[in-house]
Amino acid sequence: MYTALFISPMIPSFDVMETSAFFKRNLNFSAIMDSPQYTILKKDNLTIHILPAGEAIGQMEFYLEVDNIDELWKSMQDQVLGLKVRGPFNRDYGMRELHIEIPKTNTLLFIGQQI
């Protein structure tokens, strides 16, 4: 057998550098590799890969669980103006979430914290 260490979403983007900037600016990811053709970002033990999108990409979604969603929202809410966003709200399944459409992609980011 083997031990799975983590799984990384691969997000197709119509502008790799702008999508990368979103994660660096709003979620404090840093670049492991950063180019217009392929970017790998890291935060703590998580990584995200961003690659050029084809002409017609399907919608992707992924979930990032955090320990203080309200503090994160406070730090980023002015930076996501113009994006499709739903600010923090409580779900009936015990999570507090916010939803953001990631720039230049067809990807919805769910950020959540257990209530």
C-alpha positions in Angstrom: 0.0 0.0 0.0 0.9 3.6 -0.1 0.1 6.8 1.9 -1.6 9.6 -0.1 -0.1 12.8 1.1 -2.6 15.3 -0.5 -4.6 15.9 -3.7 -4.2 19.0 -5.8 -6.9 20.5 -8.0 -5.9 21.4 -11.5 -7.8 24.5 -12.6 -8.0 25.4 -16.3 -7.7 29.2 -16.8 -8.1 31.7 -19.6 -5.4 33.8 -18.0 -3.0 31.8 -15.8 -1.3 34.8 -14.3 -4.5 36.6 -13.3 -5.9 33.4 -11.7 -2.6 32.9 -9.9 -2.6 36.4 -8.6 -6.1 35.8 -7.2 -4.8 33.0 -5.0 -1.7 34.8 -4.0 -3.4 38.1 -3.2 -6.6 36.8 -1.5 -5.6 33.4 0.0 -1.9 33.9 0.7 -0.7 31.1 -1.6 2.9 31.4 -2.8 4.3 30.2 -6.1 6.4 27.1 -6.4 6.4 27.5 -10.2 4.9 30.6 -11.8 4.6 31.1 -15.6 1.9 32.0 -18.1 1.8 28.4 -19.2 1.6 26.6 -15.9 1.6 27.6 -12.2 1.8 25.6 -9.0 0.8 27.4 -5.8 1.3 26.3 -2.2 -0.3 27.2 1.1 0.7 25.2 4.2 0.5 21.6 2.9 -1.9 22.4 0.0 -1.1 22.9 -3.7 -3.1 24.2 -6.6 -2.1 23.8 -10.3 -3.3 26.3 -12.8 -3.0 25.6 -16.5 -4.2 27.1 -19.8 -7.8 26.3 -20.6 -9.1 24.9 -23.8 -11.8 26.6 -25.8 -14.7 25.1 -23.9 -14.0 24.0 -20.3 -16.7 22.5 -18.1 -17.4 24.0 -14.7 -15.2 22.9 -11.8 -15.8 23.3 -8.1 -13.6 22.7 -5.1 -13.8 23.1 -1.4 -11.2 24.8 0.9 -11.8 24.3 4.6 -10.3 27.0 6.8 -10.2 27.7 10.6 -11.4 31.3 10.6 -13.7 32.1 7.6 -14.9 35.5 9.0 -11.3 36.8 9.4 -10.4 35.5 5.9 -13.5 37.2 4.4 -12.6 40.5 6.2 -9.1 40.4 4.7 -10.3 39.7 1.1 -13.8 41.2 0.6 -12.5 44.5 -0.9 -10.2 42.5 -3.3 -13.0 40.4 -4.9 -15.2 43.3 -6.0 -16.5 42.6 -9.5 -16.4 38.8 -9.0 -19.4 36.6 -8.5 -19.3 36.2 -4.7 -21.6 35.1 -2.0 -20.3 36.3 1.4 -20.2 34.1 4.5 -23.5 32.3 5.5 -24.4 29.3 7.6 -25.4 26.0 6.1 -27.8 23.5 7.6 -25.1 20.9 7.5 -23.0 22.6 10.1 -20.6 24.7 7.9 -20.2 28.4 7.5 -19.3 29.1 3.8 -18.5 31.7 1.2 -18.5 31.1 -2.5 -16.3 32.9 -5.1 -16.1 32.4 -8.9 -12.3 32.3 -9.5 -11.3 34.9 -12.1 -10.7 33.8 -15.7 -11.9 30.3 -15.1 -15.1 28.4 -15.0 -14.4 27.4 -11.4 -16.4 27.9 -8.2 -14.4 28.0 -5.0 -16.3 27.0 -1.8 -14.5 28.1 1.4 -15.9 26.7 4.6 -15.4 26.4 8.4 -17.2 24.0 10.7 -19.7 25.9 13.0 
